Amino acid sequence: MYSVTATPAIVSAVVDDLAAAGFRKAPQGWHHHGKACHPLDVQDLAVFGLKARQAKPTQRAVDDVRRELARDWPVAVPVDQALAPTSSTLAMEAALMIWRFSLYTLRQDDAGWSMDGQPLLFHQVRKLAAGWAVVVAEAHGMPADHAPEPRKVLNDLRRLVRDAEPR
């Protein structure tokens, strides 16, 4: 499924995406836009970023991402010095927020979308994607018109839900 191993270039690209998303390493732990966040948040985004680049999300690759992010982007480096987040980075972050918001119960199968066993209409999922896209863009200090297209968020959400299915 994933065609390449995580090269240093791929790891650096994922690190740049996380730095642009506002993740920093402080002596007390990980921060996202100055607020404490769980280390699993960084791990989830590292795995998702590696998968988005068709790289195998091995434990070593995820550790490389965390190590390089902690080394190159400490909390002392202001968020505005990072590269501006790309539309794909914002879409990826919005998809992850929807996934977390659903408490990891969002599913897609032949019957359509469902959350916690209850069916969802497509326009409801699209509305979630559009709303979270705006929230994520605004969290990065961007106006709402810089939010990623809901279609991109839905594509990332489909990939995330598919990858999370038990095999």
Backbone as a printed PyTorch tensor [residue, N CA C, xyz], in Angstrom:
tensor([[[  0.8260,  -1.1950,   0.0000],
         [  0.0000,   0.0000,   0.0000],
         [  0.8660,   1.2530,   0.0000]],

        [[  1.8670,   1.2980,   0.8650],
         [  2.7610,   2.4530,   0.9000],
         [  4.0220,   2.0710,   0.1590]],

        [[  4.3470,   2.8540,  -0.8450],
         [  5.3510,   2.4320,  -1.8070],
         [  6.7860,   2.7270,  -1.4130]],

        [[  7.0260,   3.6150,  -0.4780],
         [  8.4050,   3.9710,  -0.1480],
         [  8.6230,   3.9370,   1.3560]],

        [[  9.8960,   3.7910,   1.7210],
         [ 10.2420,   3.9600,   3.1260],
         [ 10.4690,   5.4440,   3.3620]],

        [[ 10.4000,   5.8430,   4.5890],
         [ 10.5180,   7.2680,   4.9220],
         [ 11.9740,   7.7110,   4.7640]],

        [[ 12.2210,   8.4920,   3.7340],
         [ 13.5520,   9.0480,   3.5090],
         [ 13.7090,  10.3070,   4.3490]],

        [[ 14.9460,  10.7870,   4.5250],
         [ 15.1200,  12.0410,   5.2700],
         [ 14.3450,  13.2040,   4.6510]],

        [[ 14.2080,  13.2210,   3.3310],
         [ 13.4600,  14.3010,   2.6830],
         [ 11.9790,  14.2330,   3.0470]],

        [[ 11.4310,  13.0280,   3.0890],
         [ 10.0190,  12.8690,   3.4590],
         [  9.8200,  13.2400,   4.9240]],

        [[ 10.7240,  12.7970,   5.7870],
         [ 10.6380,  13.1350,   7.2110],
         [ 10.6890,  14.6520,   7.3860]],

        [[ 11.5950,  15.3230,   6.6790],
         [ 11.7070,  16.7850,   6.7770],
         [ 10.4450,  17.4770,   6.2820]],

        [[  9.8310,  16.9460,   5.2270],
         [  8.5910,  17.5350,   4.7190],
         [  7.4680,  17.4120,   5.7480]],

        [[  7.3810,  16.2650,   6.4100],
         [  6.3610,  16.0710,   7.4520],
         [  6.6410,  17.0060,   8.6290]],

        [[  7.9090,  17.1430,   8.9930],
         [  8.2890,  18.0520,  10.0840],
         [  7.9050,  19.4840,   9.7390]],

        [[  8.1670,  19.9060,   8.5100],
         [  7.7830,  21.2570,   8.0890],
         [  6.2760,  21.4610,   8.1730]],

        [[  5.4950,  20.4300,   7.8030],
         [  4.0390,  20.5210,   7.9110],
         [  3.5980,  20.6740,   9.3630]],

        [[  4.2010,  19.8840,  10.2530],
         [  3.8370,  19.9790,  11.6710],
         [  4.2520,  21.3210,  12.2660]],

        [[  5.4100,  21.8140,  11.8580],
         [  5.8580,  23.1250,  12.3440],
         [  4.9250,  24.2150,  11.8430]],

        [[  4.5040,  24.1000,  10.5850],
         [  3.5710,  25.0870,  10.0320],
         [  2.2180,  25.0130,  10.7330]],

        [[  1.8700,  23.8280,  11.2170],
         [  0.6110,  23.6570,  11.9440],
         [  0.7040,  24.1520,  13.3870]],

        [[  1.8930,  24.6010,  13.8150],
         [  2.0330,  25.1970,  15.1350],
         [  2.5000,  24.2670,  16.2310]],

        [[  2.9900,  23.0920,  15.8900],
         [  3.4750,  22.1650,  16.9180],
         [  4.9140,  22.4990,  17.2890]],

        [[  5.1840,  22.5430,  18.6020],
         [  6.5160,  22.8480,  19.1150],
         [  6.8130,  21.9410,  20.3010]],

        [[  8.1110,  21.7660,  20.5880],
         [  8.5390,  20.9600,  21.7350],
         [  9.0490,  21.9080,  22.8030]],

        [[  8.4750,  21.8270,  23.9750],
         [  8.8910,  22.6270,  25.1200],
         [  9.4800,  21.6860,  26.1630]],

        [[ 10.2350,  22.2180,  27.1170],
         [ 10.7690,  21.3440,  28.1740],
         [  9.6740,  20.5800,  28.9310]],

        [[  8.4730,  21.1670,  29.0310],
         [  7.3820,  20.5100,  29.7470],
         [  6.5700,  19.5820,  28.8650]],

        [[  6.8510,  19.5030,  27.5830],
         [  6.0990,  18.6230,  26.6870],
         [  5.7580,  19.3220,  25.3780]],

        [[  4.8680,  18.7270,  24.6190],
         [  4.4970,  19.2530,  23.3130],
         [  3.4570,  20.3560,  23.4340]],

        [[  3.5650,  21.3360,  22.5410],
         [  2.6130,  22.4530,  22.5010],
         [  2.0740,  22.6010,  21.0930]],

        [[  0.8240,  23.0410,  21.0030],
         [  0.2030,  23.3670,  19.7210],
         [ -0.3460,  24.7790,  19.8460]],

        [[  0.2270,  25.6990,  19.1110],
         [ -0.1190,  27.1230,  19.1990],
         [ -0.0590,  27.6280,  20.6380]],

        [[  0.9890,  27.2170,  21.3500],
         [  1.2140,  27.7070,  22.7000],
         [  0.4560,  26.9770,  23.7970]],

        [[ -0.4130,  26.0610,  23.4280],
         [ -1.1810,  25.3110,  24.4280],
         [ -0.6680,  23.8760,  24.4700]],

        [[ -0.6590,  23.3120,  25.6630],
         [ -0.1700,  21.9400,  25.8290],
         [ -1.0180,  20.9720,  25.0160]],

        [[ -0.3630,  19.9930,  24.4210],
         [ -1.0830,  18.9540,  23.6910],
         [ -0.4660,  17.5990,  24.0370]],

        [[ -1.1860,  16.5780,  23.7550],
         [ -0.7550,  15.2210,  24.0870],
         [  0.2780,  14.7420,  23.0720]],

        [[  1.2820,  13.9850,  23.5110],
         [  2.2740,  13.4410,  22.5630],
         [  1.6500,  12.5730,  21.4750]],

        [[  0.5050,  11.9660,  21.7580],
         [ -0.1510,  11.1530,  20.7410],
         [ -0.7020,  12.0070,  19.5980]],

        [[ -0.9970,  13.2960,  19.8830],
         [ -1.4170,  14.1950,  18.8080],
         [ -0.2990,  14.3260,  17.7820]],

        [[  0.9150,  14.5040,  18.2690],
         [  2.0690,  14.6300,  17.3780],
         [  2.2940,  13.3170,  16.6400]],

        [[  2.1550,  12.2130,  17.3600],
         [  2.3340,  10.8990,  16.7370],
         [  1.2840,  10.6660,  15.6540]],

        [[  0.0140,  10.9740,  15.9400],
         [ -1.0520,  10.7890,  14.9530],
         [ -0.7770,  11.5940,  13.6870]],

        [[ -0.3990,  12.8540,  13.8640],
         [ -0.1340,  13.7000,  12.7030],
         [  1.1050,  13.2410,  11.9470]],

        [[  2.1160,  12.7400,  12.6540],
         [  3.3090,  12.2250,  11.9820],
         [  2.9470,  11.0090,  11.1280]],

        [[  2.1560,  10.1010,  11.6780],
         [  1.7250,   8.9180,  10.9220],
         [  0.9060,   9.3420,   9.7090]],

        [[ -0.0300,  10.2590,   9.9250],
         [ -0.8880,  10.7110,   8.8290],
         [ -0.0640,  11.4220,   7.7520]],

        [[  0.9050,  12.2390,   8.1700],
         [  1.7650,  12.9350,   7.2110],
         [  2.6160,  11.9720,   6.4010]],

        [[  3.1280,  10.9380,   7.0430],
         [  3.9120,   9.9260,   6.3230],
         [  3.0360,   9.1780,   5.3300]],

        [[  1.8310,   8.8100,   5.7540],
         [  0.9260,   8.1000,   4.8600],
         [  0.5110,   8.9750,   3.6820]],

        [[  0.3260,  10.2650,   3.9300],
         [ -0.0540,  11.1740,   2.8460],
         [  1.0280,  11.2500,   1.7780]],

        [[  2.2560,  10.9660,   2.1610],
         [  3.3700,  10.9700,   1.2030],
         [  3.7180,   9.5590,   0.7340]],

        [[  2.8000,   8.6320,   0.9410],
         [  2.9490,   7.2370,   0.5100],
         [  4.1520,   6.5490,   1.1530]],

        [[  4.5790,   7.0080,   2.3280],
         [  5.7010,   6.3920,   3.0360],
         [  5.1740,   5.4710,   4.1330]],

        [[  5.8980,   4.4200,   4.3880],
         [  5.5100,   3.4920,   5.4490],
         [  5.6540,   4.1910,   6.8010]],

        [[  4.5840,   4.2500,   7.5770],
         [  4.6580,   4.9240,   8.8770],
         [  5.2190,   4.0060,   9.9670]],

        [[  6.4730,   3.6350,   9.8250],
         [  7.0980,   2.7560,  10.8180],
         [  7.3620,   3.5310,  12.1090]],

        [[  7.5920,   2.7970,  13.1790],
         [  7.8970,   3.4430,  14.4550],
         [  9.1560,   4.2950,  14.3380]],

        [[ 10.1390,   3.7990,  13.6020],
         [ 11.3840,   4.5520,  13.4170],
         [ 11.1270,   5.8670,  12.6870]],

        [[ 10.2930,   5.8300,  11.6520],
         [  9.9880,   7.0460,  10.8960],
         [  9.2560,   8.0630,  11.7760]],

        [[  8.2990,   7.5880,  12.5700],
         [  7.5620,   8.4860,  13.4680],
         [  8.5100,   9.0800,  14.5050]],

        [[  9.4040,   8.2490,  15.0470],
         [ 10.3910,   8.7630,  16.0080],
         [ 11.3210,   9.7820,  15.3580]],

        [[ 11.7020,   9.5430,  14.1060],
         [ 12.5390,  10.5070,  13.3820],
         [ 11.8250,  11.8440,  13.2300]],

        [[ 10.5210,  11.7910,  12.9210],
         [  9.7340,  13.0270,  12.7870],
         [  9.7050,  13.7690,  14.1160]],

        [[  9.3880,  13.0560,  15.2050],
         [  9.3190,  13.7170,  16.5180],
         [ 10.6770,  14.2880,  16.9220]],

        [[ 11.7440,  13.5210,  16.6850],
         [ 13.0790,  13.9700,  17.0640],
         [ 13.4840,  15.2260,  16.2720]],

        [[ 13.2530,  15.2060,  14.9530],
         [ 13.6200,  16.3660,  14.1330],
         [ 12.7520,  17.5800,  14.4650]],

        [[ 11.4790,  17.3670,  14.7410],
         [ 10.5940,  18.4680,  15.1180],
         [ 11.0590,  19.0900,  16.4340]],

        [[ 11.4160,  18.2570,  17.4120],
         [ 11.8810,  18.7630,  18.7100],
         [ 13.2080,  19.5100,  18.5600]],

        [[ 14.0840,  19.0190,  17.6920],
         [ 15.4010,  19.6280,  17.5130],
         [ 15.3150,  20.9380,  16.7240]],

        [[ 14.5890,  20.9370,  15.6280],
         [ 14.5790,  22.0920,  14.7260],
         [ 13.5150,  23.1230,  15.0540]],

        [[ 12.4810,  22.7430,  15.7820],
         [ 11.3840,  23.6650,  16.0650],
         [ 11.0590,  23.6780,  17.5530]],

        [[ 11.9730,  24.1440,  18.3990],
         [ 11.6490,  24.2280,  19.8300],
         [ 10.6050,  25.3100,  20.0670]],

        [[ 10.0720,  25.3220,  21.2600],
         [  8.9980,  26.2630,  21.5870],
         [  9.4770,  27.7120,  21.4740]],

        [[ 10.7920,  27.9450,  21.5450],
         [ 11.3220,  29.3040,  21.4500],
         [ 11.1660,  29.8900,  20.0530]],

        [[ 10.9390,  29.0590,  19.0330],
         [ 10.7760,  29.5620,  17.6690],
         [  9.3040,  29.9180,  17.4690]],

        [[  9.0180,  31.1950,  17.2060],
         [  7.6160,  31.5940,  17.0340],
         [  6.9690,  30.8750,  15.8510]],

        [[  5.6700,  30.6520,  15.9760],
         [  4.9270,  29.9540,  14.9330],
         [  5.0020,  30.6960,  13.6060]],

        [[  5.0290,  32.0350,  13.6590],
         [  5.0170,  32.7890,  12.4010],
         [  6.3410,  32.6990,  11.6390]],

        [[  7.3690,  32.0800,  12.2090],
         [  8.6190,  31.8930,  11.4780],
         [  8.6140,  30.5930,  10.6750]],

        [[  7.6460,  29.7520,  10.9130],
         [  7.5330,  28.5150,  10.1340],
         [  6.9510,  28.8520,   8.7710]],

        [[  7.1300,  27.9390,   7.8530],
         [  6.5080,  28.1060,   6.5560],
         [  5.0040,  28.1790,   6.7470]],

        [[  4.3460,  28.9260,   5.8850],
         [  2.8880,  28.9900,   5.9620],
         [  2.3180,  27.6120,   5.6550]],

        [[  1.3060,  27.1930,   6.3970],
         [  0.7380,  25.8740,   6.1330],
         [  0.1160,  25.8220,   4.7400]],

        [[  0.3310,  24.7250,   4.0710],
         [ -0.2450,  24.5500,   2.7430],
         [ -1.6960,  24.1140,   2.8750]],

        [[ -2.3940,  24.1790,   1.7770],
         [ -3.7850,  23.7490,   1.7670],
         [ -3.8940,  22.2750,   2.1520]],

        [[ -2.9320,  21.4610,   1.6970],
         [ -2.9970,  20.0350,   2.0350],
         [ -2.7280,  19.8090,   3.5210]],

        [[ -1.8520,  20.6290,   4.1270],
         [ -1.6000,  20.5160,   5.5640],
         [ -2.8550,  20.8820,   6.3520]],

        [[ -3.5210,  21.9540,   5.9360],
         [ -4.7460,  22.3660,   6.6160],
         [ -5.8430,  21.3170,   6.4510]],

        [[ -5.9480,  20.7310,   5.2540],
         [ -6.9580,  19.6970,   5.0190],
         [ -6.6880,  18.4820,   5.8950]],

        [[ -5.4130,  18.1100,   6.0000],
         [ -5.0410,  16.9640,   6.8230],
         [ -5.3880,  17.2300,   8.2910]],

        [[ -5.0890,  18.4240,   8.7640],
         [ -5.3820,  18.7640,  10.1590],
         [ -6.8910,  18.7980,  10.4080]],

        [[ -7.6540,  19.3290,   9.4530],
         [ -9.1140,  19.3650,   9.6120],
         [ -9.6880,  17.9530,   9.6400]],

        [[ -9.1890,  17.0650,   8.7820],
         [ -9.6730,  15.6800,   8.7730],
         [ -9.3830,  15.0090,  10.1120]],

        [[ -8.2040,  15.2520,  10.6480],
         [ -7.8530,  14.6550,  11.9370],
         [ -8.7390,  15.1990,  13.0550]],

        [[ -9.0790,  16.4780,  12.9960],
         [ -9.9510,  17.0570,  14.0140],
         [-11.3570,  16.4510,  13.9360]],

        [[-11.8640,  16.2130,  12.7330],
         [-13.1740,  15.5680,  12.5880],
         [-13.1240,  14.1610,  13.1720]],

        [[-12.0530,  13.4400,  12.8770],
         [-11.8740,  12.0760,  13.3660],
         [-11.8580,  12.0560,  14.8910]],

        [[-11.1340,  13.0020,  15.4860],
         [-11.0830,  13.0670,  16.9560],
         [-12.4280,  13.4940,  17.5290]],

        [[-13.0670,  14.4790,  16.8750],
         [-14.3590,  14.9770,  17.3240],
         [-15.3890,  13.8460,  17.3590]],

        [[-15.2870,  12.9100,  16.4320],
         [-16.2270,  11.7870,  16.3930],
         [-15.8740,  10.7200,  17.4250]],

        [[-14.8310,  10.9670,  18.2170],
         [-14.3290,  10.0020,  19.1880],
         [-13.9690,   8.6920,  18.4960]],

        [[-13.4330,   8.8300,  17.2850],
         [-12.9340,   7.7080,  16.4840],
         [-14.0330,   6.7230,  16.1060]],

        [[-15.2930,   7.1820,  16.0370],
         [-16.3970,   6.2930,  15.6830],
         [-16.9120,   6.5420,  14.2690]],

        [[-16.3590,   7.5090,  13.5570],
         [-16.8040,   7.8000,  12.1960],
         [-16.3940,   6.6550,  11.2790]],

        [[-17.3270,   6.1790,  10.4720],
         [-17.0610,   5.0680,   9.5590],
         [-17.6600,   5.3830,   8.1890]],

        [[-17.0730,   4.7640,   7.1580],
         [-17.6370,   4.8290,   5.8230],
         [-17.6130,   3.4220,   5.2360]],

        [[-18.7680,   2.9970,   4.7350],
         [-18.8390,   1.6890,   4.0970],
         [-19.7480,   1.8090,   2.8760]],

        [[-20.1900,   0.6770,   2.3470],
         [-21.0380,   0.6910,   1.1530],
         [-22.3590,   1.4200,   1.3940]],

        [[-22.8350,   1.4110,   2.6350],
         [-24.0940,   2.0710,   2.9690],
         [-23.9370,   3.5780,   3.1430]],

        [[-22.7070,   4.0690,   3.2320],
         [-22.4630,   5.4960,   3.4080],
         [-21.7130,   5.7670,   4.7060]],

        [[-21.8660,   6.9760,   5.2020],
         [-21.1720,   7.4080,   6.4140],
         [-22.0140,   7.1020,   7.6350]],

        [[-21.3440,   6.8150,   8.7450],
         [-22.0370,   6.6400,  10.0280],
         [-21.1030,   7.0930,  11.1470]],

        [[-21.7240,   7.5310,  12.2340],
         [-20.9630,   7.9270,  13.4170],
         [-21.6000,   7.2590,  14.6140]],

        [[-20.8080,   6.5020,  15.3260],
         [-21.2730,   5.7800,  16.5080],
         [-22.4820,   4.9010,  16.1730]],

        [[-22.4580,   4.3090,  14.9750],
         [-23.5250,   3.4180,  14.5550],
         [-24.7390,   4.0960,  13.9430]],

        [[-24.8010,   5.4120,  14.0230],
         [-25.9330,   6.1560,  13.4730],
         [-25.5810,   6.6590,  12.0790]],

        [[-26.4760,   6.4590,  11.0900],
         [-26.1660,   6.9010,   9.7310],
         [-26.0940,   8.4240,   9.6390]],

        [[-25.1840,   8.8840,   8.7880],
         [-25.0530,  10.3130,   8.5010],
         [-25.3030,  10.5270,   7.0180]],

        [[-25.9770,  11.6030,   6.6890],
         [-26.1420,  11.9680,   5.2900],
         [-24.8540,  12.6210,   4.8080]],

        [[-24.5940,  12.5060,   3.5170],
         [-23.3470,  13.0510,   2.9870],
         [-23.2340,  14.5560,   3.2460]],

        [[-24.3420,  15.2790,   3.1220],
         [-24.2580,  16.7330,   3.3330],
         [-23.8760,  17.0600,   4.7790]],

        [[-24.2010,  16.1670,   5.7260],
         [-23.7920,  16.3950,   7.1130],
         [-22.2740,  16.2420,   7.2520]],

        [[-21.7100,  15.2400,   6.5870],
         [-20.2630,  15.0330,   6.6380],
         [-19.5580,  16.1760,   5.9110]],

        [[-20.1360,  16.6090,   4.7900],
         [-19.5440,  17.7200,   4.0320],
         [-19.5850,  19.0170,   4.8620]],

        [[-20.6720,  19.2060,   5.6010],
         [-20.7850,  20.3840,   6.4610],
         [-19.7310,  20.3470,   7.5670]],

        [[-19.4920,  19.1580,   8.1490],
         [-18.4230,  19.0000,   9.1370],
         [-17.0730,  19.3700,   8.5170]],

        [[-16.8270,  18.8650,   7.3110],
         [-15.5480,  19.1260,   6.6360],
         [-15.3690,  20.6160,   6.3650]],

        [[-16.4080,  21.2730,   5.8790],
         [-16.3150,  22.7070,   5.5840],
         [-16.1100,  23.5180,   6.8680]],

        [[-16.8230,  23.1500,   7.9250],
         [-16.7000,  23.8700,   9.1930],
         [-15.3240,  23.7150,   9.8170]],

        [[-14.8300,  22.4810,   9.8580],
         [-13.5050,  22.2610,  10.4450],
         [-12.4080,  22.8710,   9.5880]],

        [[-12.5980,  22.9390,   8.2790],
         [-11.6010,  23.5750,   7.4110],
         [-11.4470,  25.0480,   7.7850]],

        [[-12.5630,  25.7160,   8.0270],
         [-12.5250,  27.1290,   8.4170],
         [-11.9050,  27.2840,   9.8020]],

        [[-12.2810,  26.4250,  10.7350],
         [-11.7400,  26.4920,  12.1010],
         [-10.2200,  26.3410,  12.0830]],

        [[ -9.7220,  25.3720,  11.3290],
         [ -8.2810,  25.1330,  11.2670],
         [ -7.5650,  26.3080,  10.6150]],

        [[ -8.1260,  26.8520,   9.5420],
         [ -7.5020,  28.0100,   8.8870],
         [ -7.4400,  29.1960,   9.8480]],

        [[ -8.5300,  29.4480,  10.5480],
         [ -8.5570,  30.5740,  11.4850],
         [ -7.6180,  30.3440,  12.6610]],

        [[ -7.4290,  29.0920,  13.0760],
         [ -6.4860,  28.7820,  14.1600],
         [ -5.0640,  29.1290,  13.7550]],

        [[ -4.8090,  29.1260,  12.4580],
         [ -3.4860,  29.4900,  11.9440],
         [ -3.3960,  30.9720,  11.5930]],

        [[ -4.3970,  31.7360,  11.9670],
         [ -4.3740,  33.1640,  11.7220],
         [ -4.7060,  33.5410,  10.2940]],

        [[ -5.3270,  32.6470,   9.5700],
         [ -5.6800,  32.9090,   8.1780],
         [ -7.1620,  33.2360,   8.0920]],

        [[ -7.5490,  34.0180,   7.0960],
         [ -8.9830,  34.2770,   6.9300],
         [ -9.7060,  33.0240,   6.4320]],

        [[-11.0020,  33.0160,   6.5970],
         [-11.8000,  31.8460,   6.2290],
         [-11.6920,  31.5050,   4.7480]],

        [[-11.4350,  32.5090,   3.8960],
         [-11.3470,  32.2090,   2.4710],
         [-10.0510,  31.4950,   2.0930]],

        [[ -9.1390,  31.3190,   3.0540],
         [ -7.9250,  30.5300,   2.8280],
         [ -8.0770,  29.0950,   3.3220]],

        [[ -9.2690,  28.7540,   3.7640],
         [ -9.5250,  27.3870,   4.2440],
         [ -9.4350,  26.4160,   3.0680]],

        [[ -8.9930,  25.1930,   3.3420],
         [ -8.9370,  24.2060,   2.2490],
         [-10.3410,  23.8500,   1.7720]],

        [[-10.4120,  23.3730,   0.5550],
         [-11.6980,  22.9600,   0.0000],
         [-12.2350,  21.7660,   0.7940]],

        [[-13.5330,  21.7500,   1.0620],
         [-14.1040,  20.6000,   1.7700],
         [-13.8180,  19.2720,   1.0590]],

        [[-13.7110,  19.2980,  -0.2570],
         [-13.4050,  18.0850,  -1.0190],
         [-12.0690,  17.4960,  -0.5930]],

        [[-11.0630,  18.3570,  -0.3650],
         [ -9.7500,  17.8780,   0.0760],
         [ -9.8350,  17.2970,   1.4840]],

        [[-10.5960,  17.9590,   2.3430],
         [-10.7680,  17.4620,   3.7090],
         [-11.4670,  16.1030,   3.6800]],

        [[-12.4950,  15.9710,   2.8400],
         [-13.2110,  14.6990,   2.7350],
         [-12.3070,  13.5910,   2.2030]],

        [[-11.4590,  13.9060,   1.2430],
         [-10.5280,  12.8980,   0.7290],
         [ -9.5850,  12.4240,   1.8230]],

        [[ -9.0430,  13.3640,   2.6020],
         [ -8.1630,  12.9820,   3.7060],
         [ -8.9270,  12.2130,   4.7800]],

        [[-10.1650,  12.6210,   5.0190],
         [-10.9910,  11.9350,   6.0180],
         [-11.2870,  10.4990,   5.5780]],

        [[-11.6010,  10.3170,   4.2930],
         [-11.8310,   8.9600,   3.7710],
         [-10.5970,   8.0910,   3.9670]],

        [[ -9.4250,   8.6530,   3.6490],
         [ -8.1730,   7.9050,   3.7940],
         [ -7.9260,   7.5700,   5.2630]],

        [[ -8.1660,   8.5230,   6.1430],
         [ -7.9440,   8.3070,   7.5720],
         [ -8.8810,   7.2350,   8.1170]],

        [[-10.1570,   7.3000,   7.7610],
         [-11.1370,   6.3200,   8.2310],
         [-10.8140,   4.9410,   7.6680]],

        [[-10.4260,   4.8890,   6.3990],
         [-10.0790,   3.5940,   5.7840],
         [ -8.8660,   2.9750,   6.4700]],

        [[ -7.8520,   3.7970,   6.7340],
         [ -6.6310,   3.2800,   7.3790],
         [ -6.8840,   2.8500,   8.8150]],

        [[ -7.8930,   3.4030,   9.4520],
         [ -8.1700,   3.0750,  10.8490],
         [ -9.0480,   1.8450,  11.0120]],

        [[ -9.6180,   1.3630,   9.9080],
         [-10.4770,   0.1830,  10.0040],
         [ -9.6780,  -1.0240,  10.4660]],

        [[-10.2790,  -1.8380,  11.3440],
         [ -9.5800,  -3.0570,  11.7550],
         [ -9.4370,  -4.0010,  10.5660]],

        [[ -8.3340,  -4.6480,  10.4970],
         [ -8.0750,  -5.5410,   9.3640],
         [ -8.2900,  -6.9700,   9.7630]]])
